């Protein structure tokens, strides 16, 4: 069974057929967002057994967040409403909480499976592909090396760091690609404290973005 260009499959008595046949991690929810079927690849990726995942609401189970680490306003995963409006649903990226608490970046494809009665009892199949996030520091270094006139000669170190040890610790984790909530979890502090440290880092380095702050820290040999 194949979905059409809108991401809607023909009427099917059970979306489990698609989920179980999928070689990649996949699960299906009902119209209320409750997980109704879950395959073994999804268990391997996210750590939840089929028995534990089924019957849970997708929001409380996976705590989905967008690429900026913001929770979605709608408790259901994105992509459903456009599919039901017969609009194309392109794959999108987000992160999901695994059973161990870590966040897994994934690319998501959405297929809506209609029941024989129509839209009222539909199932939504989510097909997942893990995305391996590069460290933000690697991306910054590549951009610096690509700039005209950039040389490998580093400037002399500052007599003293303009940042506190905690600010340097937060900035170092940011350079490794961690989001503010992940930094908070790593340091056992609140995400509000992390953001306060980041604001101080931006001010002291005269940076206007995370990537600029990391780039300046490398140039000043702070990291």
C-alpha positions in Angstrom: 0.0 0.0 0.0 1.4 3.4 -1.0 0.5 6.9 0.1 -0.4 9.4 -2.6 1.4 12.7 -3.1 -0.7 14.3 -0.3 0.6 11.9 2.3 -2.8 10.1 2.6 -3.0 6.4 2.1 -6.0 4.6 0.7 -8.6 3.3 3.2 -7.0 0.6 5.4 -8.5 -1.4 8.2 -5.4 -1.2 10.3 -2.4 1.2 10.1 -0.4 -1.5 11.9 0.2 -3.1 8.5 2.3 0.0 7.5 4.0 0.2 10.8 5.0 -3.4 11.0 6.2 -3.5 7.4 8.3 -0.4 7.7 12.1 -1.1 7.9 12.7 2.2 9.6 11.4 3.2 13.1 7.6 3.9 12.8 4.6 4.2 15.0 0.9 5.2 14.5 -1.5 7.3 16.6 -5.2 7.6 16.5 -7.0 10.9 15.9 -6.5 11.9 19.5 -2.7 11.5 19.4 -2.6 8.2 21.4 0.0 5.7 20.2 -1.8 2.6 18.8 1.0 0.7 17.2 4.8 0.8 17.5 7.5 -1.3 15.7 10.7 -2.9 16.9 13.0 -0.4 15.0 11.2 2.4 17.0 11.9 0.5 20.2 15.6 0.1 19.3 15.9 3.8 18.5 13.9 5.3 21.3 14.1 2.6 24.0 10.4 2.2 24.7 9.0 -1.3 24.4 5.8 -1.8 22.3 3.9 -2.5 25.5 5.1 0.7 27.1 4.6 2.9 24.1 1.1 1.8 23.1 -1.7 3.6 24.9 0.4 6.6 25.7 -0.2 10.1 24.2 2.6 10.9 21.8 3.3 14.2 23.6 3.7 12.7 27.1 5.7 9.8 25.7 8.1 11.5 23.4 8.0 15.2 24.4 8.6 16.3 20.8 10.6 19.6 20.2 11.4 21.6 17.1 15.0 22.1 15.8 15.3 25.2 18.1 14.4 23.0 21.1 11.0 24.6 21.5 8.0 22.4 22.4 5.2 22.3 19.8 2.1 24.4 20.7 -0.2 21.6 19.6 0.1 18.4 21.7 -0.2 16.4 18.5 2.8 16.1 16.2 3.0 18.5 13.3 2.0 17.4 9.8 -1.4 16.0 10.7 -3.6 19.1 9.9 -2.0 19.7 6.4 -2.4 16.0 5.5 -6.1 16.1 6.5 -6.6 19.2 4.4 -5.1 17.3 1.4 -2.0 19.4 1.4 1.5 17.9 0.8 3.4 17.1 3.9 7.2 17.3 3.4 9.6 15.5 5.8 10.6 17.7 8.7 13.1 17.5 11.5 12.5 17.5 15.3 13.8 15.8 18.4 12.1 13.1 20.5 12.8 12.1 24.1 14.1 8.6 24.4 13.4 6.3 27.3 16.8 7.2 28.9 15.9 10.9 28.8 18.3 11.9 26.0 16.9 13.6 23.0 17.2 12.0 19.6 17.1 14.2 16.4 15.0 12.6 13.7 13.5 13.4 10.3 9.8 12.6 10.2 7.5 11.5 7.3 3.8 11.5 7.9 1.1 9.3 6.3 -2.6 9.5 7.2 -4.4 6.3 6.9 -8.2 6.7 6.4 -10.7 4.3 7.8 -13.5 2.9 5.6 -15.8 5.4 7.4 -13.7 8.4 6.4 -11.6 10.9 8.4 -13.3 10.5 11.7 -11.4 7.4 12.7 -8.1 7.9 10.9 -4.7 6.8 12.0 -1.5 8.8 11.5 1.7 6.9 10.7 5.0 8.5 11.6 8.1 7.2 9.8 11.4 8.2 11.5 14.9 8.5 10.3 17.6 9.4 12.8 19.6 12.5 12.1 23.2 12.7 13.4 23.8 16.2 14.5 27.2 17.6 13.9 28.9 19.5 16.6 28.3 23.3 16.2 32.0 23.9 16.8 32.8 21.8 13.6 30.4 24.0 11.6 31.9 27.2 13.0 35.4 26.2 12.2 34.5 25.3 8.7 32.9 28.7 8.2 35.9 30.5 9.6 38.3 28.6 7.4 36.2 29.4 4.3 36.3 33.2 5.0 38.7 35.2 2.7 41.9 36.1 4.3 41.5 33.6 7.2 44.8 32.1 8.3 45.6 29.3 10.7 47.6 31.6 12.9 45.7 32.1 16.1 45.8 35.4 18.0 47.8 35.5 21.2 45.8 34.4 24.3 44.2 37.1 26.4 45.9 37.9 29.7 42.7 36.7 31.4 39.4 35.3 30.2 36.5 37.7 30.0 34.2 34.9 31.0 33.7 33.1 34.3 34.5 29.4 34.6 30.8 28.6 34.6 30.2 30.7 31.5 33.1 29.0 29.8 31.6 25.6 30.7 28.2 26.6 29.3 29.9 28.0 26.1 31.9 24.8 25.7 28.8 22.6 25.8 27.1 25.0 23.4 30.0 24.5 21.0 29.5 20.8 21.2 26.0 21.2 19.8 24.0 20.9 23.0 20.7 22.9 23.2 20.0 25.0 26.3 17.9 22.3 27.9 20.6 19.7 27.3 23.2 22.0 28.8 20.9 22.5 31.8 20.5 18.7 32.2 24.3 18.2 31.9 25.2 20.8 34.5 22.2 20.1 36.8 21.0 23.7 36.6 17.8 25.2 35.3 17.4 26.2 31.7 16.8 29.8 32.8 20.2 29.9 34.5 21.7 28.5 31.2 20.1 31.3 29.2 21.2 33.9 31.8 24.8 32.6 31.3 24.5 32.8 27.5 23.2 36.4 27.7 26.3 37.3 29.7 28.5 35.5 27.2 27.0 37.4 24.3 27.4 40.7 26.1 31.0 40.1 27.1 32.1 38.8 23.7 29.9 41.4 21.9 28.2 38.5 20.0 24.7 38.6 18.6 24.1 34.9 18.0 25.3 31.5 19.4 27.4 30.8 16.3 29.1 34.2 16.5 29.8 33.6 20.3 31.4 30.2 19.6 33.4 31.6 16.7 34.8 34.5 18.8 35.6 32.1 21.6 37.7 30.0 19.2 39.4 33.1 17.8 40.2 34.3 21.3 41.4 30.8 22.3 38.9 30.5 25.0 37.8 27.0 23.9 
